[in-house]
Amino acid sequence: MPAQLRALGYPDAHWLAAGMEADVYALDEQSVARLPRDAAAAATASKGPVERLLEALSRCRLPFTVPAPLGRLALPDGRSLLRQPRLRGRSIGDFYDPTSGHLDPRAEQALVELLSALHIIPKQQLVPAFESVPGLPLLGERTVATGQHWATALQELLEDRAQRFAGLLRTHVDGLDALLHACSAFLASRRAVPVTLQHGDVCPENVLVDDDCRLSAVLDWGFLTMLADPVLEMAMTSGFFDMYGPHALDTDRRLVDVFVEAFDVERGDVLRFKAVYALIGANAYSGTADGHFRWCAAVLGRSDVRSAVLS
């Protein structure tokens, strides 16, 4: 691939990183190119829903940069790459020590500022942005249809994932049917909550900061990007920050404390949304009991999560 990019006039092109859905190549000091792993997505030169959403978000005056599209590159073999600005910064994970579990308070504040920024985008900017991008994917598959309520979309996703992977889930999760029923009812109960923008994958790799841990850029939109109850993002962000380290659970609980205090939300609701994500996201990457599946199963086995969901 770098050789093909060099042939297009980018002599310093090289592989840079692997995103959720694409490989990222540095073209030069100012730009990168994303090549989707999905063959159908790589074969089209038309703007996809995430691309159109990023264009809209780039006009929303966010306090951080998003990777707005700069155009496309066509390869001789028919594949198409999306050009984006090369965003600078350090991973917010640089301010966390997984061996000790110490999280710099500046990183906690940066996460609060990020979520706050998503919450306060003027609705006159936010709603038209999403109305312009019907078909935005959820976990790379199902979409929120135009006019569909976010809770309905997640209930349908919950039902779909349960039908496809219930056998595997039951071997790892006790009382699966009760959890599914309770989580669906919980989603229905949140239908009247005012929605805010959700990134859907706020993890250290996707949040860039400067040397003082001030927000710089947020990357890799489209995994579970939607308008939804803001507590869902809090539940996911607190869990995603450290998923596999020796202090992962303590860090999760610490960030839940931070978000509960900062946003005045109910801890039980954060825990219920953790269960919702664990059920819909367990097989986000494969139909097997991979590492992400086992992490989700562990969430569904937590006594505090089960107590909140089943109470």
C-alpha positions in Angstrom: 0.0 0.0 0.0 2.7 2.6 0.8 4.2 2.0 -2.6 0.9 2.8 -4.3 0.5 6.0 -2.3 4.0 7.0 -3.2 3.1 6.5 -6.8 0.2 9.0 -6.3 2.7 11.7 -5.3 3.2 11.1 -1.6 6.9 10.0 -1.3 6.9 9.8 2.5 3.7 7.7 2.8 3.8 4.9 5.4 1.5 2.9 7.6 0.6 4.8 10.7 -2.1 3.0 12.8 -5.0 0.6 12.8 -8.4 2.1 13.6 -11.6 0.3 14.5 -12.7 -0.1 10.9 -9.7 1.0 8.8 -6.0 1.1 8.5 -4.5 4.6 8.6 -1.5 5.7 6.4 0.5 8.9 6.8 0.6 10.7 3.5 2.7 13.7 4.6 3.1 16.0 7.6 -0.4 17.4 7.1 -2.6 14.5 6.1 -3.4 10.8 6.5 -5.5 8.4 4.4 -7.9 5.8 5.8 -8.4 2.5 4.0 -11.5 0.6 5.1 -11.0 -3.1 5.8 -14.4 -3.9 4.4 -14.0 -4.5 0.7 -17.3 -2.9 -0.3 -16.5 0.2 1.7 -13.1 0.4 0.1 -14.5 0.0 -3.4 -16.8 3.1 -3.2 -15.8 6.6 -3.8 -19.1 8.1 -2.6 -19.4 9.7 0.8 -20.4 7.4 3.6 -22.6 8.4 6.5 -19.6 8.8 8.9 -17.8 11.0 6.4 -20.9 13.2 6.0 -21.3 13.4 9.8 -17.6 14.5 10.3 -18.2 17.2 7.7 -21.2 18.4 9.7 -19.3 18.2 13.1 -16.4 20.1 11.8 -18.8 23.1 11.5 -20.1 22.8 15.1 -17.3 24.7 16.8 -16.3 21.9 19.1 -13.4 22.6 21.6 -11.4 19.8 20.0 -10.6 18.9 16.4 -12.4 16.1 14.5 -10.9 14.3 11.4 -12.9 16.2 8.8 -12.7 14.8 5.3 -10.3 16.4 2.8 -11.3 14.4 -0.2 -10.5 11.0 -1.6 -7.7 9.1 -3.2 -8.4 6.5 -5.9 -6.0 3.6 -6.2 -5.3 1.8 -9.5 -6.9 -1.3 -8.1 -10.2 0.5 -7.6 -10.0 1.0 -3.9 -10.7 4.4 -2.4 -9.1 6.1 0.6 -10.5 9.0 2.6 -8.0 11.8 3.2 -8.1 13.5 6.6 -6.0 16.0 8.5 -3.1 14.5 10.4 -4.2 15.5 13.9 -1.5 16.0 16.5 -1.3 15.3 20.2 -0.6 12.6 22.8 -3.0 9.8 23.8 -4.8 10.7 27.0 -3.6 7.3 28.1 -0.1 8.8 28.6 -1.5 10.3 31.8 -2.5 7.0 33.3 -0.3 4.4 34.9 -1.9 1.0 34.5 0.6 -0.7 36.8 -0.4 1.4 39.7 -3.9 2.5 38.6 -3.0 6.2 39.0 -5.0 8.5 36.7 -3.8 12.0 36.5 -6.6 14.4 37.7 -6.0 16.4 34.5 -7.1 13.4 32.5 -10.3 13.1 34.5 -11.0 16.7 33.9 -10.3 16.4 30.2 -12.8 13.5 29.9 -15.4 15.6 31.7 -14.7 18.5 29.4 -15.0 16.2 26.3 -18.4 14.8 27.4 -19.6 18.2 28.4 -18.7 19.6 25.0 -20.8 16.8 23.4 -23.7 17.7 25.7 -23.9 21.4 24.9 -23.6 21.5 21.1 -26.6 23.7 20.1 -29.5 21.6 19.0 -29.9 23.8 15.9 -26.5 22.5 14.8 -26.7 19.0 16.1 -30.1 17.8 14.9 -29.6 18.9 11.2 -26.2 17.2 11.3 -27.8 13.8 12.1 -30.8 14.3 9.8 -28.2 14.7 7.0 -26.7 11.3 7.6 -29.3 8.6 7.6 -27.9 5.1 7.9 -25.2 5.8 10.4 -23.9 2.4 11.5 -24.2 1.0 15.0 -21.3 -1.5 15.7 -20.7 -1.5 11.9 -24.1 -3.2 11.2 -27.6 -2.0 12.0 -28.4 1.7 11.7 -30.6 4.3 13.3 -33.2 5.0 10.6 -34.3 8.5 9.9 -36.8 9.5 12.5 -36.2 6.4 14.6 -35.8 6.8 18.3 -32.3 5.9 19.7 -33.8 3.7 22.4 -35.8 1.7 19.8 -32.7 1.3 17.7 -30.8 -0.1 20.7 -33.7 -2.3 21.7 -33.7 -3.8 18.2 -29.9 -4.2 18.3 -30.2 -5.9 21.7 -32.8 -8.3 20.3 -30.7 -9.0 17.2 -27.6 -9.7 19.2 -29.5 -11.9 21.6 -30.9 -14.0 18.7 -27.5 -14.4 17.1 -25.3 -15.0 20.1 -27.5 -16.2 22.9 -26.0 -19.6 22.9 -22.5 -18.3 23.5 -23.7 -15.7 26.0 -25.5 -18.3 28.1 -22.3 -20.3 28.5 -20.7 -17.3 30.2 -23.5 -15.2 31.7 -26.0 -16.5 34.4 -29.6 -15.4 34.1 -29.2 -14.0 30.6 -32.9 -13.8 29.8 -33.6 -11.8 32.9 -30.8 -9.4 32.0 -32.1 -9.0 28.4 -35.6 -8.3 29.5 -34.5 -5.8 32.2 -32.2 -4.0 29.9 -34.9 -3.7 27.2 -37.3 -2.3 29.7 -34.7 0.1 31.0 -34.1 1.5 27.4 -37.8 2.0 27.0 -37.9 3.9 30.3 -35.3 6.4 29.0 -37.2 7.4 25.9 -38.1 10.9 27.3 -34.5 11.8 28.3 -33.1 14.7 26.2 -30.5 13.4 23.8 -26.9 14.6 23.2 -24.2 13.7 20.8 -22.4 10.4 21.6 -19.0 9.5 20.2 -19.5 5.9 21.2 -15.9 4.9 21.6 -14.2 7.3 24.0 -11.0 5.4 24.9 -7.4 6.5 25.3 -6.5 5.7 21.7 -9.2 8.0 20.4 -8.6 11.1 22.6 -5.5 13.3 21.9 -4.3 15.9 24.3 -1.4 18.3 24.6 1.5 18.0 27.0 -0.7 19.6 29.8 -3.5 17.1 29.1 -5.7 19.7 27.4 -8.0 18.3 24.7 -6.7 18.4 21.2 -8.6 16.0 19.0 -11.1 13.1 19.1 -10.7 10.4 16.6 -12.4 7.3 15.2 -16.0 8.2 15.1 -18.7 5.8 13.9 -18.5 2.7 16.2 -21.6 3.7 18.2 -21.9 7.4 17.2 -25.5 8.6 17.6 -27.8 11.0 19.4 -28.7 9.2 22.7 -29.0 9.5 26.5 -25.7 11.0 27.6 -25.5 8.5 30.5 -24.8 5.7 27.9 -21.5 7.5 26.9 -20.5 7.9 30.6 -21.0 4.1 31.1 -18.9 3.2 28.1 -16.2 5.8 28.7 -15.6 4.7 32.3 -15.3 1.1 31.2 -13.3 1.6 28.1 -10.4 3.6 29.6 -8.7 0.5 31.0 -10.3 -2.8 30.1 -7.7 -5.4 30.8 -5.1 -3.9 33.2 -4.7 -5.1 36.9 -6.5 -1.9 38.1 -9.2 -1.9 35.4 -12.2 -2.3 37.7 -10.9 0.3 40.2 -10.3 2.8 37.3 -13.8 2.1 36.0 -15.4 2.8 39.4 -13.2 5.9 39.9 -14.4 7.4 36.5 -18.0 6.5 37.4 -17.6 8.5 40.6 -16.2 11.4 38.6 -19.0 11.4 36.1 -21.8 11.0 38.7 -20.5 14.0 40.5 -19.8 16.1 37.4 -23.1 15.5 35.7 -25.4 14.8 38.7 -26.6 11.4 37.3 -27.7 8.3 39.1 -25.0 5.7 39.6 -27.6 2.9 39.0 -28.3 4.3 35.5 -24.6 4.3 34.6 -24.4 0.6 35.7 -27.6 -0.3 33.8 -26.1 1.2 30.6 -22.9 -0.8 31.2 -25.1 -3.9 31.0 -26.8 -2.6 27.9 -23.4 -2.1 26.1 -22.1 -5.5 27.3 -25.1 -7.3 25.8 -25.0 -5.5 22.5 -21.2 -5.2 22.2 -20.1 -8.6 23.4 -19.7 -9.9 19.9 -18.9 -6.6 18.2 -15.7 -8.0 16.7 -16.4 -11.7 16.2 -18.9 -14.5 16.9 -16.4 -16.1 19.4 -15.5 -15.6 23.0 -12.7 -13.2 22.2 -11.1 -10.8 24.6 -13.8 -8.2 24.2 -16.5 -10.8 24.6 -14.9 -12.0 27.9 -14.7 -8.4 29.1 -18.4 -7.9 28.4 -19.3 -11.1 30.1 -17.3 -10.0 33.2 -19.3 -6.7 33.2 -22.5 -8.8 33.2 -21.2 -10.8 36.1 -20.4 -7.9 38.3 -22.5 -7.8 41.4 -23.1 -4.0 41.3 -24.2 -4.2 37.7 -26.5 -7.1 38.2 -28.0 -5.5 41.3 -28.7 -2.3 39.4 -30.2 -4.1 36.4 -32.3 -6.6 38.2 -33.5 -4.5 41.1 
